[in-house]
């Protein structure tokens, strides 16, 4: 791994382990996140975004195999949907587990298997999932690139990842679907 990449991963993981919030690139748009198993850190994300706690956070995992660690019952169709997805896909499952209680406003959990190299490596080295919510104050338009992120948002997190500031990979939020135990689903956001 490139030295700068590896050093940035290690720095980011150290902040996450310390219960801090981060501003970071994802496989969609820039996000605000923390260790998804740390309630105090999740609370800091809500505060940073001025986001009502009635709106759940997306959780990112590094591999499809990790779904069973954080979802009570993963319907079989979930694996097919993730493998067939041509763009980032976040899935709302009926019930989460092993996550901070305040990640979700109810017992459901929204999880995306991330494809971004940096995110994957951070999550892998942390050994836990991270939260992801768009890098904008609640109610404001999503920042599609690093340069679109407001100064107020940048100042409200504990650490900003120092890579990918000039990159516009896929400046669009993920598709979100709600998956039900009977293998049916509805599209929440396309």
C-alpha positions as CSV (number, residue, x, y, z in Angstrom):
1,X,0.0,0.0,0.0
2,X,1.1,3.5,-0.7
3,X,2.8,5.1,2.3
4,X,0.6,8.2,2.4
5,X,-2.6,6.1,2.0
6,X,-1.6,3.7,4.8
7,X,-0.6,6.6,7.1
8,X,-3.9,8.3,6.5
9,X,-5.8,5.1,7.2
10,X,-4.0,4.6,10.5
11,X,-4.6,8.2,11.5
12,X,-8.3,8.0,10.7
13,X,-8.6,4.6,12.6
14,X,-6.9,6.2,15.6
15,X,-9.5,9.0,15.7
16,X,-12.4,6.5,15.3
17,X,-11.0,4.3,18.1
18,X,-10.9,7.4,20.3
19,X,-14.6,8.0,19.8
20,X,-14.1,10.9,17.4
21,X,-16.0,12.0,14.3
22,X,-14.5,12.1,10.9
23,X,-15.1,13.8,7.5
24,X,-14.2,11.3,4.9
25,X,-14.6,10.2,1.2
26,X,-16.9,7.3,0.5
27,X,-17.9,5.4,-2.7
28,X,-20.6,8.1,-3.1
29,X,-20.3,11.6,-1.6
30,X,-18.2,12.8,1.3
31,X,-19.5,11.7,4.6
32,X,-19.5,12.4,8.3
33,X,-18.9,9.3,10.4
34,X,-17.8,7.6,13.5
35,X,-17.5,4.1,15.0
36,X,-21.0,2.7,14.5
37,X,-20.8,0.7,17.8
38,X,-20.1,3.8,19.9
39,X,-23.2,5.6,21.1
40,X,-21.4,8.7,22.3
41,X,-19.6,9.1,19.0
42,X,-22.9,8.7,17.1
43,X,-24.4,11.4,19.3
44,X,-21.5,13.7,18.2
45,X,-22.4,13.0,14.5
46,X,-26.0,14.1,15.1
47,X,-24.8,17.2,16.9
48,X,-22.2,18.0,14.1
49,X,-24.9,17.8,11.4
50,X,-27.6,19.4,13.5
51,X,-29.6,16.3,12.5
52,X,-32.7,15.1,14.4
53,X,-32.1,11.8,16.1
54,X,-35.4,10.6,14.4
55,X,-33.3,10.3,11.2
56,X,-31.2,7.2,11.2
57,X,-27.6,7.0,10.0
58,X,-26.3,4.6,7.3
59,X,-23.7,2.1,8.5
60,X,-20.8,1.0,6.2
61,X,-19.2,-2.4,6.3
62,X,-16.2,-3.6,4.4
63,X,-17.5,-6.9,3.1
64,X,-20.8,-8.7,2.4
65,X,-19.7,-11.4,5.0
66,X,-20.0,-8.7,7.8
67,X,-23.7,-8.3,7.3
68,X,-24.5,-11.2,9.6
69,X,-22.6,-9.4,12.4
70,X,-24.9,-6.4,12.3
71,X,-28.2,-7.7,10.9
72,X,-30.5,-10.1,12.9
73,X,-31.9,-11.8,9.8
74,X,-30.3,-11.1,6.4
75,X,-32.8,-12.2,3.7
76,X,-31.2,-14.3,1.0
77,X,-32.1,-11.8,-1.7
78,X,-29.9,-9.2,0.0
79,X,-26.8,-11.0,-1.3
80,X,-28.1,-11.1,-4.8
81,X,-29.1,-7.4,-4.8
82,X,-25.7,-6.3,-3.5
83,X,-23.8,-8.4,-6.1
84,X,-26.0,-7.2,-8.9
85,X,-25.9,-3.5,-8.0
86,X,-24.2,-1.4,-10.6
87,X,-23.9,1.5,-8.2
88,X,-23.6,1.9,-4.4
89,X,-26.7,0.3,-2.7
90,X,-27.7,0.9,0.9
91,X,-30.2,-1.6,2.3
92,X,-32.6,-1.1,5.2
93,X,-32.9,-4.3,7.1
94,X,-35.8,-5.1,9.6
95,X,-33.5,-5.4,12.6
96,X,-29.9,-4.5,13.5
97,X,-27.6,-5.9,16.2
98,X,-24.2,-5.1,17.7
99,X,-24.5,-1.4,16.8
100,X,-25.0,1.7,18.9
101,X,-28.7,2.1,19.8
102,X,-28.7,5.6,18.4
103,X,-27.6,4.6,14.9
104,X,-31.2,4.0,14.1
105,X,-34.4,5.8,15.1
106,X,-36.2,2.4,15.3
107,X,-34.9,-1.2,15.3
108,X,-34.2,-1.2,11.5
109,X,-30.7,-0.6,10.2
110,X,-29.5,0.7,6.9
111,X,-26.2,-0.8,5.8
112,X,-24.0,-0.5,2.7
113,X,-21.1,-2.7,1.7
114,X,-18.7,-0.1,0.7
115,X,-16.4,-0.4,-2.4
116,X,-14.2,2.6,-1.8
117,X,-10.6,1.5,-1.1
118,X,-10.0,4.0,1.7
119,X,-13.3,3.3,3.5
120,X,-12.8,-0.5,3.2
121,X,-9.3,-0.3,4.7
122,X,-10.4,2.0,7.5
123,X,-13.3,-0.3,8.4
124,X,-11.1,-3.4,8.1
125,X,-8.4,-2.0,10.4
126,X,-10.9,-0.6,12.8
127,X,-12.6,-4.0,12.9
128,X,-16.0,-2.3,13.2
129,X,-18.5,-0.6,10.9
130,X,-18.6,3.2,10.6
131,X,-21.6,5.5,10.2
132,X,-22.1,7.6,7.1
133,X,-24.3,10.6,6.6
134,X,-23.8,13.3,4.0
135,X,-21.3,16.0,4.8
136,X,-23.8,18.8,5.1
137,X,-25.8,20.4,7.9
138,X,-29.3,18.8,8.2
139,X,-31.7,20.3,5.7
140,X,-28.9,21.8,3.4
141,X,-28.1,20.3,0.0
142,X,-25.6,17.4,0.0
143,X,-22.0,18.4,-0.7
144,X,-21.1,16.5,-3.9
145,X,-17.4,17.2,-3.6
146,X,-15.0,18.1,-0.8
147,X,-15.0,21.8,-2.0
148,X,-18.8,21.9,-1.6
149,X,-18.6,21.1,2.1
150,X,-19.3,24.2,4.3
151,X,-16.7,25.5,6.6
152,X,-19.1,25.1,9.5
153,X,-19.4,21.4,8.7
154,X,-15.6,21.0,8.4
155,X,-15.2,22.7,11.8
156,X,-17.8,20.5,13.4
157,X,-15.9,17.2,13.1
158,X,-12.8,16.1,14.9
159,X,-10.8,15.0,11.9
160,X,-10.9,15.5,8.1
161,X,-9.3,12.8,5.9
162,X,-6.4,14.4,4.0
163,X,-6.8,12.5,0.8
164,X,-9.2,12.7,-2.2
165,X,-9.9,16.4,-1.9
166,X,-9.6,16.8,-5.6
167,X,-11.3,13.7,-6.7
168,X,-14.9,13.5,-8.0
169,X,-15.5,9.7,-8.0
170,X,-19.3,9.4,-8.0
171,X,-20.9,12.5,-6.6
172,X,-24.3,11.0,-6.0
173,X,-25.9,9.5,-2.9
174,X,-26.5,5.8,-2.8
175,X,-29.7,4.1,-3.8
176,X,-31.6,3.0,-0.7
177,X,-34.0,0.1,-0.6
178,X,-36.0,-1.3,2.3
179,X,-35.8,-5.1,2.4
180,X,-38.5,-7.2,4.1
181,X,-38.2,-10.6,5.6
182,X,-40.3,-12.1,2.8
183,X,-37.6,-11.1,0.2
184,X,-39.7,-8.2,-1.1
185,X,-38.3,-4.7,-1.2
186,X,-39.3,-1.1,-1.9
187,X,-37.1,1.7,-3.3
188,X,-36.7,4.5,-0.7
189,X,-34.2,6.7,-2.7
190,X,-33.0,6.1,-6.2
